[in-house]
């Protein structure tokens, strides 16, 4: 009995150990480079036992007149008549569809509509007075290569309905030094297209987000400092260097990069060019910002709207306070706590954020970003001077007395 008990304990221990190892290996599985597998992982769906494909997501129905079949596509054939049959067939690596007890039909490179016609003709030679249905039920996967300024360059598995944006999403996006306005799509036949993916993200133009084919190479070039570029900084989503388009205006550049947000001070967009500084307001429809063409090396600063007012001087709590519409200088001084050493209330100063001008008065309406200064009484300054000078004079007199006594 003791031996049996020991054997049972050993078996239970081994089972628990194997389960733990299996769970650990699943947690450390390799990154997913497959669109279907990624969809499966994100949706937490489970594959049905024996089912050969998971749910596929399309942007629209497949057009049989334009969809090109290739190795890996799966069709479903159904025959109605004296003998009813239905079965799936797959395009072989050589490009053939093998129909059991009928023949083989070469379909690779042909449209779905033409392939359906050829398969139907082959079926009609064997099944007399019958009707046929041929449908595409699963699309093939093929290799696409994403290289250049991409977070995870490498080989990815996609389908004929996937676009460049899908491949770049799988590869974790373009690097900060990548130029998504000049992406090269290199086809297997040697054709090279230059794609402006930034335009697709901005306008939704699918012409700049084409569908992919097997063997495509997607190359993301780096920003070329020998060509047109501009530097943007300040309150923008991503500061740095960006390639310019031909004859691109300041407004078009900011819009394309989605550089503006609700906290951007669009009344004071700064442009630094050839050592000079220029300011433009996007609220003025006649502003040069809508027509000014950017040049190589331009530096653009997008300031932030200040939602604070700063109080300093003779107050108990100097510092920044939230901007409140129609609050006066006295209101902000009161929030900070006016001290007894302050001058008369009419001597409160307001330094304007936009112009730098100084205005005096307690009833001045303070604007966003302004500085409120509560000055000090003159006699308080005299007290401070005397407080400092008194011990110095006392030390001097004592020293003089000691010198005289020593004589």
Phi, psi and omega in degrees: 000321179296321181295316179298319179297318179297317180297317179298317179297321178295318179296317179297319179297317180295320179297316179296321179296315180296321178296319179295320178295319180295318179295321179294320179293326178291323179291334183257025182293160184291157178302149182273124177243025185235126184299316180294316180295324178294318177298318181297318182292320184286329183269352180060028177282162178242139176289133176286137183303123177089347179284139191261357178207151178262171180301133181250145183250127182238153175276339174194174181293154180284133178269113182298338182282342184241337182289128182259126179282154178203174180305128180107340176294141182242130180247158176237121184252134178228136182240129174247139177156212179299326177237121180258129180219153173210139184197150175273148174226148182237144176289123184286166177303334177276355178098011183257152167253120182261116181260116183304134177064012179238280180187187174240142184234130178277121185232349184299132180086355179260156178291161179297320180297315180293322179294321177298319179297316181294320180292319179298319178297320179294321179293324183293339178286339181255318183257103181279145177052043180235162176249150187230149174224128178234121183229147174277121182247342178209131180271150181288161170249148179219168182272137173230140184251124179247118186223172179097217183278071181231149185299315181231080180295149179158199182260135181228150182255120182227182181238173185290347178262000179275150184246176181303319181299327178294317180296318180292326177295318177297326182274012174072017171092168181283146177288169179295338181261005180275148179252101183277009175265351182226045180288133180262128174252107184259113181278163182293335180276006179096352179288136180236126178243142176261121187248133176259085182292333177300323178295323178296314180297331183274318188246345184079017180287107182292346176298336177259023176211066187289161175284160188255162176228163180301135178087000180296145174243122177257115183247122178258111182283163176276160175298130184263110181283355175275346179252191183294128175210159176221156180250131179236139180210173181103214184277072179230163182295320182216109179282155176145200183260135180225146178287143178265147169275167179292132177055038181275131180277168179299315180295317179297322179296313180295323180291317182298323181274000183051046187277345185261145174218184186294338181263003178284134178276085186284357175275352185216056175286126184258138177235123178254120183217126176053041177081000179249155180243133179234147180240138182226144177249124179279351177280345178265112184295341178268007183294148177292348180299335182273346181237341182294123179272131181286154179239161178302130178092357177299142177241126186245132179242124176253102181291164178260138174294127180275120178260032183221156173238137185255131180241132179216172181106218186277068177228156183287327183230075178292151179146198184268141177231147180302140179288130178235126185300139175068014174281141180269175179297322179294324179299314181290323177296322178294322177299324181278346179087095182287133181268164181293339183277001182284153175290183176301150185298332179288351179269002178298137183252147175234117178264116184288133181291321186283322187248339184082001180288153180248127178241150183243141176136144182284338186264006180293131178284124184274139179254168183302127176089353181293162177244126178258126182242123176259105185286167183259150176296148180295321182293334176291326175294322178295319177301317180297318180297315180295323179298326180281319186285329185304307179295329179293315179296320180298317178296321180297317180295318179297318180295320179295320179296320178296320179296316181294320180295325181291334179287000000 
